[in-house]
């Protein structure tokens, strides 16, 4: 049984340019520097496949930023195992799905945060969270990166939590869609 939040469907079809990558948990220990390198590589790859009306420099930046924000969360909160990345570009629509495993407690806390993020207008909540973080510099898990994607990049985001057939954790699929200009 899956519990979904936000936009959890893909619109890119079989004709889309695709790139899939798995960050293996072993023998490397996944860390922050893998996020930047991976997001920059995928951003560069898809910027070269963009249609003529899309600015490739802007596309590279937007794609890299979106992937880095989501991938950092996957690495930061993962509960062992690999991280799978499935990305596609069709016309001006870039989509990505990142799949990882998180523990049940993290899943519950994240679902509470998502309810708050999805109930409110992203721009207003972003300003509110920035102010909260300024008052409490030790604050973590505020959702600033996700709110920035929703507010400034107009990204459509979604999350699917699967508890069945996952031993000792929850399979999390993060969906993101970005219209390139």
C-alpha positions as CSV (number, residue, x, y, z in Angstrom):
1,X,0.0,0.0,0.0
2,X,1.3,3.4,-1.0
3,X,0.6,6.8,0.7
4,X,1.0,9.6,-1.8
5,X,1.6,13.3,-1.3
6,X,1.6,16.0,-4.1
7,X,2.2,15.2,-7.8
8,X,3.2,11.5,-8.0
9,X,2.7,10.9,-11.7
10,X,4.9,11.2,-14.7
11,X,3.9,12.7,-18.0
12,X,7.0,12.0,-20.1
13,X,6.3,9.1,-22.4
14,X,8.3,6.4,-24.2
15,X,9.7,8.9,-26.7
16,X,11.4,10.9,-23.9
17,X,15.2,11.1,-23.6
18,X,16.0,9.0,-20.5
19,X,18.9,8.5,-18.2
20,X,18.9,6.1,-15.2
21,X,21.6,5.8,-12.6
22,X,22.0,3.9,-9.4
23,X,24.2,5.1,-6.6
24,X,25.4,1.9,-5.0
25,X,25.7,2.0,-1.2
26,X,28.7,-0.4,-1.3
27,X,31.6,-0.3,-1.8
28,X,31.4,3.6,-1.6
29,X,29.9,5.2,1.3
30,X,27.4,7.7,-0.1
31,X,28.1,11.3,0.9
32,X,27.3,14.9,0.1
33,X,30.0,15.2,-2.6
34,X,28.2,12.5,-4.7
35,X,25.1,14.7,-4.9
36,X,26.9,17.7,-6.5
37,X,28.8,15.6,-9.0
38,X,25.8,13.5,-9.9
39,X,23.4,16.5,-10.3
40,X,25.9,18.4,-12.4
41,X,26.5,15.5,-14.7
42,X,22.8,14.9,-15.2
43,X,22.2,18.6,-15.7
44,X,24.9,18.8,-18.3
45,X,23.6,15.6,-20.1
46,X,20.0,16.9,-20.4
47,X,21.0,20.5,-21.2
48,X,22.5,19.2,-24.5
49,X,19.3,17.4,-25.3
50,X,17.0,20.4,-24.8
51,X,14.9,21.6,-27.8
52,X,16.2,24.8,-29.5
53,X,13.8,27.2,-27.7
54,X,15.2,26.2,-24.3
55,X,18.3,28.1,-23.0
56,X,20.8,25.2,-22.3
57,X,22.7,27.2,-19.6
58,X,19.5,27.9,-17.7
59,X,18.3,24.3,-18.2
60,X,21.5,22.9,-16.9
61,X,21.4,25.1,-13.8
62,X,17.7,24.4,-13.1
63,X,18.0,20.6,-13.6
64,X,21.2,20.5,-11.5
65,X,19.7,22.5,-8.7
66,X,16.5,20.4,-8.5
67,X,18.4,17.1,-8.5
68,X,20.9,18.3,-6.0
69,X,18.2,19.3,-3.5
70,X,16.3,16.1,-3.8
71,X,19.4,13.8,-3.9
72,X,20.9,15.5,-0.8
73,X,17.7,14.6,1.1
74,X,17.9,11.0,-0.2
75,X,21.5,10.7,1.0
76,X,20.9,12.6,4.3
77,X,17.9,10.6,5.4
78,X,18.5,7.2,3.7
79,X,18.2,4.0,5.8
80,X,20.9,1.9,4.0
81,X,20.7,0.6,0.5
82,X,21.1,2.1,-2.9
83,X,19.6,5.2,-4.4
84,X,18.0,4.9,-7.8
85,X,17.7,7.9,-10.1
86,X,15.4,7.8,-13.2
87,X,15.3,11.0,-15.2
88,X,13.7,12.0,-18.5
89,X,13.2,15.0,-20.9
90,X,10.4,15.3,-23.3
91,X,10.0,18.6,-25.1
92,X,10.4,21.3,-22.4
93,X,9.5,19.0,-19.5
94,X,12.2,17.5,-17.3
95,X,11.2,14.8,-14.8
96,X,13.0,12.8,-12.2
97,X,12.2,10.0,-9.7
98,X,14.6,9.3,-6.9
99,X,14.0,6.1,-4.9
100,X,15.6,5.3,-1.6
101,X,14.8,3.7,1.7
102,X,14.1,5.6,5.0
103,X,13.3,4.4,8.5
104,X,9.7,4.5,9.7
105,X,10.3,7.4,12.2
106,X,11.8,9.6,9.5
107,X,8.9,8.7,7.2
108,X,6.4,9.8,9.8
109,X,8.2,13.1,10.5
110,X,8.6,13.8,6.7
111,X,4.9,13.1,6.1
112,X,4.0,15.7,8.7
113,X,6.3,18.2,7.0
114,X,4.8,17.4,3.6
115,X,1.3,18.0,4.9
116,X,2.4,21.5,6.0
117,X,4.3,22.2,2.8
118,X,1.4,21.2,0.5
119,X,-1.4,23.0,2.5
120,X,0.1,26.4,2.2
121,X,1.2,28.8,-0.6
122,X,4.9,27.9,-1.2
123,X,6.2,31.5,-1.4
124,X,4.6,32.6,1.9
125,X,5.8,29.5,3.7
126,X,9.3,29.9,2.3
127,X,9.6,33.4,3.8
128,X,8.2,32.1,7.1
129,X,10.7,29.2,7.2
130,X,13.6,31.5,6.3
131,X,12.7,33.8,9.3
132,X,12.3,30.8,11.6
133,X,15.7,29.4,10.6
134,X,17.3,32.9,11.1
135,X,16.1,32.8,14.7
136,X,17.2,29.2,15.2
137,X,20.4,28.5,13.2
138,X,20.5,24.9,14.5
139,X,17.2,24.1,12.9
140,X,17.1,21.2,10.5
141,X,14.4,19.6,8.3
142,X,12.6,22.8,7.6
143,X,11.9,22.0,3.9
144,X,13.6,25.2,2.6
145,X,15.1,23.4,-0.4
146,X,11.8,21.9,-1.4
147,X,10.0,25.2,-0.8
148,X,12.5,27.0,-3.0
149,X,11.9,24.4,-5.8
150,X,8.2,24.9,-5.5
151,X,8.2,28.7,-5.2
152,X,11.1,29.9,-7.3
153,X,11.3,27.1,-9.9
154,X,7.6,26.2,-10.0
155,X,8.6,22.6,-9.8
156,X,5.8,20.0,-9.2
157,X,6.9,17.7,-6.4
158,X,5.4,14.5,-5.1
159,X,6.3,11.6,-2.7
160,X,5.1,8.1,-2.5
161,X,5.7,6.0,0.7
162,X,5.6,2.2,0.3
163,X,5.7,0.2,3.5
164,X,4.9,-3.2,2.0
165,X,7.7,-5.5,0.8
166,X,10.4,-3.4,2.4
167,X,12.2,-4.9,5.4
168,X,12.9,-2.6,8.2
169,X,12.0,0.7,6.5
170,X,9.9,2.5,4.0
171,X,10.6,2.8,0.3
172,X,10.4,6.5,-0.7
173,X,9.9,7.6,-4.3
174,X,10.3,11.4,-4.8
175,X,8.9,12.8,-8.0
176,X,9.8,16.1,-9.5
177,X,8.8,17.8,-12.7
178,X,10.2,21.0,-14.1
179,X,9.2,23.1,-17.1
180,X,12.3,24.4,-18.8
181,X,12.4,27.8,-20.5
